[in-house]
Amino acid sequence: MFTLNIEGSKRQFDKPVKLLDLIDDPKRRYFIALVNNRMRELHYVIDYDATVEFLDFHHPEAIYPYEASLRYLVSMAFHNLYPEYDFKFNYSISRSVFCHIMNLEKASDIGRILRELEKEMRRLVELDLPITRTEMNKEEAVEFYKKHNYHDKIEAIQYRPEDIVHFYECDGYLNYMYSLMVPSTGYLKEFVLRTYPPGFLIQYPRAEEGGKIPEFEDAPIYSRTLRNANRWLERIDAETVARMNRHAESDSIVEFVQMNEARHNQMLSEIGRTIKENSEDIRLIAIAGPSSSGKTTFSNRLRIELMSQGLQPVMISLDDYYLDRDQIEPDENGNIDLEHINTLDIDLFNQNMLDLIQGREVDIPIFDFMTKTRSGFKKLQITENNPIIIEGIHALNETLTSLIPQHQKYKIFISPQLQVNVDYQNPINITNLRLLRRIVRDRKFRNAPASKTIGMWGSVRRGEFRWIYPHQEGADYIFNSSLTYELGIMKKHALDTLMEIPRESEHFITANRLIKFLKYFKDIDDEQVPNNSLLREFIGGSCFD
């Protein structure tokens, strides 16, 4: 006899029961479950005391198995219709997944292929075919992959610590997406396919949108950055975890690390030359990006780069333009949103920047974070040789610099855009890289446990969608702050604090997912990381500290 607490209602059972049989869900709203804070598929059979919660699109962790199952469905449709095509998934613009058809001969064929793929996917959904889990050992899996020419999957599987590989079978089709899956194809009704040469985009529901599919927003500048990131990985032979691990295991690790650092140097040099060549016009350099992008180190390195070009940049902190706490208007619920742009003295900032650029002496405010009030001012006057650098969440927002003519501003958006895959059908989530960076930095410099960082992450992401991402397409330059080798460094720093999170914690499922993903990476020694590397901002030892 065992007891299940299901959505607050206790029920007793005298024999094992499948989770799927515990709910009456004709609309297929719930597709995954939490059992004692462990994510479980609905085919899971339970025979012990537990608390059970069924999840839908509103839960951020539930989106991962849905999205993986959707990639499985696309792959199955390819298998049924176009087995000759090789394709690769990556995370892309508008919070979607991009499918690149790698051996497509004519780009004009994409529209036709996409229509037929969607028709096949909808047919499979309507059939409501069961997706069932099966097991193979590594040797059997390798033979299966060889038979189907999945060479990228053969490379990946050698780094799997476990000897058992969990495949998923649906109507004779076998694949493994490194994730839990929905019970059947009938659950995968919510998706939108959109042509985006040289492939197409797959949109799916998002928790931050209340379980809805986000409205499509094209982002050509961001999309170009992602394409460049993919080309870079091809150039250095690091498209997949396995290929990256080969560098970590060999003497080439020194060259591999330095190549990636050199890429950052090249981008900084490119920015520096552009600003120098247009120094008569460019007077204000604005830097913004989401959390854990490496903005502090980037700003310092850009300042040095500009100095090498003969300029003497001046850095001004947006933090000093905070209004006194009692001057900030609360929202309709009486709360103060410290990320809101209206917490800054916008009028004073605009006027100060305009006056500085026009050669006037200015009183720059000084904000005291202990008293949460302005504590005084400092005099500042600049010359034509002193471009101003500002960095912060609102730096790219036109409201903040509306008095400054466009030709006098140079806007830089910084974010890590890592496009590494486990294998071609299993991309690594870009946002997880930033979360890992923040977990490592919070533990290193604030002694904050991973549970606290994960607990704040939802709020951090909401702020990014509201205040940062809407302005990225207005940037003059997008700096990809990812370092391809960094997960080999981050792994050992992140694992200990992630493994401290107990099973009963609400953040255990996130920690467990990150641990499973990190285990595929080979360790790289911290000594390989230069002291001016952007990565040092997170692991410590930066020359800028």
C-alpha positions in Angstrom: 0.0 0.0 0.0 1.3 3.5 -0.9 -0.1 7.0 -0.8 0.1 9.6 -3.6 -0.5 13.3 -2.9 -1.9 14.4 -6.2 -2.5 18.1 -6.5 -3.2 18.3 -2.8 -5.5 15.3 -2.8 -4.2 12.1 -1.1 -5.1 8.7 -2.7 -4.0 5.2 -1.7 -3.0 2.4 -4.0 -2.3 -1.3 -3.5 -0.5 -1.9 -6.8 1.8 0.0 -9.1 0.1 2.7 -11.2 1.2 4.6 -14.4 1.2 8.4 -14.0 -0.9 8.7 -17.2 -3.7 6.7 -15.6 -3.9 9.2 -12.7 -5.4 12.1 -14.7 -8.4 12.7 -16.9 -6.9 15.0 -19.5 -8.8 14.7 -22.8 -7.3 18.0 -24.1 -3.8 16.7 -23.5 -2.9 19.8 -21.4 -0.5 18.0 -19.1 2.5 16.2 -20.7 5.1 15.7 -17.9 5.0 15.3 -14.2 6.9 16.1 -11.0 7.3 13.2 -8.6 8.9 14.2 -5.4 10.5 17.1 -7.3 11.9 14.8 -10.0 10.7 15.2 -13.5 9.0 12.0 -14.8 7.4 11.0 -18.1 3.7 10.2 -18.0 4.5 6.6 -18.9 6.4 6.3 -15.6 5.1 3.6 -13.2 5.0 4.5 -9.5 4.8 2.2 -6.5 5.9 4.3 -3.5 4.7 7.3 -1.4 5.1 10.5 -3.4 3.8 13.9 -4.1 2.8 14.3 -7.8 2.2 17.4 -9.8 1.3 17.4 -13.4 2.8 20.1 -15.6 1.8 22.1 -18.6 3.2 25.0 -20.7 3.2 27.4 -17.8 6.1 25.6 -16.0 9.5 26.7 -17.4 11.1 23.3 -16.9 8.2 21.5 -18.7 9.0 23.4 -21.9 12.3 21.5 -22.3 10.7 18.0 -22.8 8.0 19.5 -25.1 10.6 21.2 -27.3 12.8 18.1 -27.4 9.7 16.0 -28.4 9.0 18.5 -31.1 12.5 18.1 -32.5 11.9 14.4 -32.4 8.7 14.8 -34.4 10.5 17.0 -37.0 13.2 14.4 -37.3 10.7 11.6 -37.7 8.9 13.5 -40.5 12.3 14.0 -42.2 12.9 10.3 -41.8 9.6 9.4 -43.4 9.7 11.9 -46.3 13.3 13.0 -46.9 15.8 10.4 -45.5 18.4 11.7 -47.9 18.6 15.1 -46.1 21.1 16.0 -43.4 19.8 18.6 -41.0 20.9 20.4 -37.8 19.0 22.1 -35.0 20.1 25.3 -33.3 18.4 27.8 -31.0 17.6 30.9 -32.9 15.8 34.2 -33.1 12.3 34.9 -31.7 12.9 32.1 -29.1 12.6 29.4 -31.7 14.6 26.5 -33.0 16.3 26.8 -36.4 16.5 23.7 -38.6 19.3 24.0 -41.2 19.0 21.6 -44.1 22.7 21.1 -44.7 22.7 19.3 -48.1 19.9 21.2 -49.7 20.8 21.9 -53.4 18.2 24.6 -54.2 17.1 27.2 -51.6 13.9 27.6 -53.6 12.9 24.1 -52.5 12.5 25.1 -48.8 8.9 26.2 -49.2 7.8 23.0 -50.7 9.7 20.8 -48.3 8.4 22.8 -45.3 4.7 22.4 -46.5 5.2 18.6 -46.9 7.0 18.3 -43.6 4.2 20.2 -41.7 1.6 18.0 -43.4 3.4 14.9 -42.3 3.9 16.2 -38.7 0.2 17.1 -38.5 -0.6 13.6 -39.7 1.6 12.0 -37.0 0.0 14.2 -34.4 -3.5 13.2 -35.5 -2.5 9.5 -35.3 -1.6 10.0 -31.7 1.2 7.4 -31.9 2.8 6.4 -28.6 6.4 7.4 -28.0 7.9 4.7 -25.8 11.3 4.5 -24.1 13.7 1.6 -24.9 17.2 0.9 -23.9 20.4 -0.2 -25.7 23.9 -0.5 -24.4 26.6 1.7 -25.9 27.8 -0.9 -28.3 24.3 -1.6 -29.6 23.7 2.1 -30.0 26.9 2.6 -31.9 26.0 -0.2 -34.3 22.5 1.4 -34.8 24.0 4.8 -35.5 26.5 3.3 -38.0 23.7 1.6 -39.8 21.9 4.9 -40.2 25.1 7.0 -40.9 24.6 9.1 -37.7 28.3 9.8 -37.3 27.7 12.9 -35.1 25.8 10.7 -32.6 28.6 8.1 -32.6 31.0 10.8 -31.6 28.8 12.1 -28.8 28.0 8.7 -27.3 31.6 8.0 -26.3 31.4 10.8 -23.7 28.2 9.4 -22.1 29.2 8.2 -18.6 26.4 5.6 -18.4 26.6 2.4 -20.4 22.9 2.5 -21.1 21.4 4.7 -23.8 17.7 5.6 -23.7 16.2 5.6 -27.1 12.6 6.5 -28.0 10.6 4.5 -30.5 7.5 5.7 -32.4 6.0 3.7 -35.2 9.3 2.0 -35.9 11.3 5.3 -35.8 14.2 5.4 -33.2 16.1 8.4 -31.9 17.5 9.9 -28.7 17.0 13.6 -27.9 18.8 13.7 -24.5 15.6 14.6 -22.8 12.4 13.2 -21.3 9.6 13.0 -23.9 5.8 13.5 -24.1 3.7 10.2 -24.1 2.6 10.3 -27.7 2.6 12.4 -30.9 -1.0 13.6 -30.0 0.5 15.9 -27.4 2.5 17.9 -29.9 -0.2 20.1 -31.5 1.2 23.4 -30.5 3.9 24.5 -33.0 4.4 26.9 -35.9 6.9 26.3 -38.8 8.2 29.3 -40.6 10.5 29.4 -43.7 13.8 31.0 -42.9 16.5 30.2 -45.6 18.7 28.1 -45.6 16.2 26.2 -43.4 13.1 27.0 -41.3 12.2 28.0 -37.8 10.2 26.0 -35.3 8.2 28.0 -32.8 6.7 26.5 -29.7 4.9 27.6 -26.5 7.0 29.4 -23.9 6.3 29.6 -20.2 7.3 33.3 -20.0 4.5 33.9 -22.5 1.9 32.2 -20.4 2.1 29.0 -22.3 1.5 30.7 -25.7 3.7 30.7 -28.8 5.4 34.1 -29.0 4.5 36.4 -31.8 7.3 36.1 -34.4 9.8 39.0 -34.4 12.4 38.9 -37.1 15.9 39.9 -36.0 18.3 40.0 -39.0 21.3 41.4 -37.1 21.0 38.8 -34.3 20.4 36.1 -36.9 23.6 37.1 -38.7 25.5 36.8 -35.4 24.2 33.3 -34.9 25.3 32.3 -38.5 28.7 33.7 -37.8 28.9 31.7 -34.6 28.2 28.6 -36.5 30.8 29.4 -39.1 33.4 30.0 -36.4 32.7 26.6 -34.9 33.1 24.9 -38.3 36.4 26.7 -38.8 37.9 25.5 -35.4 36.3 22.0 -35.7 34.1 22.4 -32.5 30.5 22.1 -33.7 29.7 19.4 -31.2 30.7 18.5 -27.7 32.7 15.5 -28.9 34.8 17.6 -31.2 35.4 20.2 -28.5 36.3 17.4 -26.0 38.9 16.1 -28.5 40.7 19.5 -28.1 40.5 19.3 -24.3 42.0 15.8 -24.4 45.0 16.7 -26.6 47.9 19.0 -26.7 45.9 21.3 -29.0 44.0 22.6 -26.0 46.5 25.5 -25.7 45.9 26.5 -29.3 42.2 25.9 -29.0 41.9 28.3 -26.0 44.1 30.9 -27.6 42.1 30.8 -30.9 38.9 31.6 -29.0 40.6 34.4 -27.1 42.1 35.7 -30.3 38.6 35.9 -31.8 37.5 38.2 -28.9 40.7 40.3 -29.5 39.8 40.5 -33.2 36.3 41.7 -32.5 37.5 44.3 -30.0 40.1 45.5 -32.5 37.4 45.8 -35.2 35.2 47.9 -32.8 38.2 50.0 -31.9 39.2 50.8 -35.5 35.6 51.7 -36.4 35.3 54.1 -33.4 38.8 55.6 -34.2 38.1 56.1 -37.9 34.8 57.9 -37.0 36.0 59.6 -33.8 34.9 63.0 -35.0 31.3 61.7 -35.0 31.2 58.9 -32.3 31.2 60.5 -28.9 29.0 58.1 -26.8 29.6 54.4 -26.7 26.7 52.5 -25.2 27.0 48.8 -24.0 24.2 46.6 -22.9 23.4 42.9 -22.8 21.6 40.3 -20.7 22.9 39.0 -17.3 26.3 37.3 -17.3 27.3 38.4 -20.7 30.6 39.7 -19.5 29.8 43.4 -19.8 32.3 44.5 -17.1 35.4 42.8 -18.6 34.3 43.8 -22.1 34.0 47.4 -21.1 37.5 47.4 -19.6 39.0 45.7 -22.6 37.3 48.1 -25.0 38.6 51.0 -23.0 42.2 49.6 -23.3 41.6 48.9 -27.0 40.5 52.5 -27.6 43.6 53.7 -25.7 45.8 51.7 -28.0 44.1 53.6 -30.9 45.2 56.9 -29.3 41.9 57.8 -27.6 41.3 58.4 -23.9 37.8 57.1 -23.2 35.9 58.1 -20.0 33.6 55.6 -18.3 30.5 56.9 -16.7 28.4 54.7 -14.5 24.6 54.7 -15.0 24.3 53.6 -11.4 25.1 57.1 -10.3 22.0 58.4 -12.0 19.6 56.4 -9.8 16.9 58.6 -8.2 16.7 58.8 -4.5 14.6 55.9 -3.3 11.8 58.2 -2.1 11.5 59.8 -5.5 10.8 56.5 -7.3 7.1 56.0 -8.1 5.8 52.5 -7.0 3.8 50.4 -9.5 0.1 49.7 -9.2 0.8 47.1 -6.5 2.9 49.4 -4.4 6.2 47.7 -5.4 9.3 49.4 -6.7 10.9 47.8 -9.8 14.5 48.8 -9.5 15.1 47.6 -13.1 12.6 50.1 -14.5 14.1 52.9 -16.6 12.2 55.4 -14.6 14.4 54.7 -11.6 17.1 56.7 -13.4 17.2 60.5 -13.6 16.7 60.4 -17.4 16.5 64.2 -17.9 19.7 64.8 -16.0 21.6 62.0 -17.8 20.5 63.3 -21.2 21.5 66.8 -20.4 24.9 65.8 -18.8 25.8 63.7 -21.9 24.8 66.5 -24.3 26.8 69.1 -22.3 29.9 66.9 -22.0 29.9 66.2 -25.8 29.6 69.9 -26.4 32.6 70.6 -24.3 31.0 72.0 -21.2 32.0 71.2 -17.6 29.4 69.0 -15.9 28.5 68.0 -12.4 28.2 64.2 -12.4 26.1 62.8 -9.6 27.4 60.3 -7.0 24.9 57.7 -5.7 25.4 56.2 -2.3 23.9 52.6 -2.3 24.1 52.5 1.5 21.7 55.4 2.0 20.0 54.9 -1.4 20.4 58.6 -2.0 22.5 61.0 -4.1 25.5 61.9 -1.9 27.1 64.7 -4.0 28.6 65.5 -7.4 32.0 65.5 -9.1 33.2 67.8 -11.9 33.9 66.4 -15.3 34.9 68.0 -18.6 36.1 66.1 -21.7 37.7 66.9 -25.0 37.2 65.5 -28.5 39.7 62.8 -27.7 37.5 61.5 -24.8 34.7 59.3 -26.0 32.2 58.4 -23.3 31.5 54.7 -22.4 28.3 53.8 -20.6 27.3 50.3 -19.7 24.0 49.1 -18.2 20.7 47.5 -18.7 19.2 50.6 -20.3 22.3 51.8 -22.2 20.8 51.0 -25.7 17.4 52.5 -24.8 16.8 55.6 -26.9 14.9 57.2 -24.1 18.1 57.4 -22.1 20.1 59.3 -24.8 17.3 61.0 -26.8 19.2 64.4 -26.8 22.2 62.8 -28.5 22.2 62.7 -32.3 22.3 59.2 -33.7 25.6 59.7 -35.6 27.3 60.5 -32.2 26.3 57.2 -30.7 27.8 53.8 -31.2 25.7 51.0 -29.6 27.1 47.6 -28.7 25.0 44.6 -27.7 26.9 41.9 -25.9 25.7 38.3 -25.3 27.2 34.8 -25.4 25.8 33.1 -28.6 27.3 29.6 -28.2 26.0 27.3 -31.0 27.6 24.0 -29.9 25.5 20.8 -30.2 25.6 17.5 -28.4 24.9 16.1 -31.9 23.2 17.8 -34.9 19.7 17.1 -33.6 20.4 18.2 -30.0 21.5 21.8 -29.6 22.8 23.3 -26.3 20.5 25.9 -24.9 22.2 29.3 -25.1 20.4 30.7 -21.9 21.8 27.8 -19.9 25.3 29.0 -20.5 24.5 32.4 -19.0 22.8 30.7 -16.0 25.9 28.6 -15.4 28.1 31.7 -15.6 25.9 33.4 -13.0 25.8 30.4 -10.7 29.6 30.2 -10.8 30.1 33.9 -10.2 27.5 34.2 -7.4 29.2 31.3 -5.6 32.7 32.7 -6.2 32.1 36.3 -5.3 29.0 36.4 -3.2 29.1 33.0 -1.6 25.5 32.5 -2.8 24.3 28.9 -3.4 23.1 27.8 -6.8 19.5 27.5 -5.4 19.4 31.3 -4.8 20.7 32.1 -8.3 18.2 29.7 -9.9 15.4 31.1 -7.8 16.1 34.6 -9.1 16.6 33.6 -12.7 12.9 33.9 -13.7 12.8 37.5 -12.5 16.2 38.2 -14.3 14.8 36.8 -17.5 11.6 38.8 -17.3 13.7 42.0 -16.9 15.8 41.0 -20.0 12.7 40.5 -22.2 11.3 43.9 -21.1 14.4 46.1 -21.0 17.2 44.6 -23.1 16.1 42.4 -26.0 13.8 44.9 -27.5 16.8 47.1 -28.3 19.3 44.6 -29.6 18.4 45.1 -33.3 19.3 48.8 -32.9 22.9 47.9 -32.1 25.7 49.0 -34.4 27.7 45.9 -33.3 26.9 42.6 -31.6 29.7 41.2 -29.6 29.5 37.4 -29.2 31.0 36.9 -25.7 30.9 33.1 -25.8 34.2 31.2 -25.5 33.8 27.8 -27.1 35.9 26.1 -24.5 34.3 27.7 -21.5 31.9 24.8 -20.5 35.0 22.6 -20.0 36.1 25.3 -17.4 32.6 26.0 -15.9 31.9 22.3 -15.3 34.0 21.8 -12.2 33.1 25.2 -10.8 29.3 24.6 -11.2 28.9 20.9 -10.2 29.6 21.2 -6.5 27.2 24.0 -5.9 24.5 22.4 -8.1 24.9 19.1 -6.3 24.3 20.8 -3.0 20.6 21.4 -3.9 18.5 18.7 -2.1 16.0 16.7 -3.9 13.1 18.3 -2.0 14.1 21.7 -3.3 11.9 23.3 -5.9 15.1 24.1 -7.8 16.3 20.5 -7.9 14.9 19.8 -11.4 16.8 22.7 -12.9 20.0 21.7 -11.1 19.5 18.1 -12.2 19.0 19.1 -15.8 22.2 21.2 -15.8 24.2 18.4 -14.1 23.1 15.9 -16.8 24.2 18.4 -19.5 27.5 19.2 -18.0 28.6 15.6 -17.6 29.3 15.4 -21.3 32.2 17.9 -21.2 35.8 17.2 -20.4 37.5 19.3 -17.8 39.9 22.0 -18.9 42.3 23.4 -16.4 41.8 27.0 -15.2 45.5 27.7 -15.9 44.7 27.7 -19.6 42.5 30.8 -19.2 44.3 34.2 -19.7 44.0 36.7 -16.8 42.4 39.2 -19.1 39.8 36.7 -20.5 36.2 37.6 -20.2 35.8 34.2 -18.5 37.8 35.4 -15.5 34.9 37.6 -14.6 33.1 34.5 -13.5 35.8 32.1 -12.2 38.0 34.7 -10.6 41.6 35.7 -11.2 40.9 38.6 -13.6 43.6 41.3 -14.0 40.7 43.8 -13.8 39.6 42.8 -10.3 
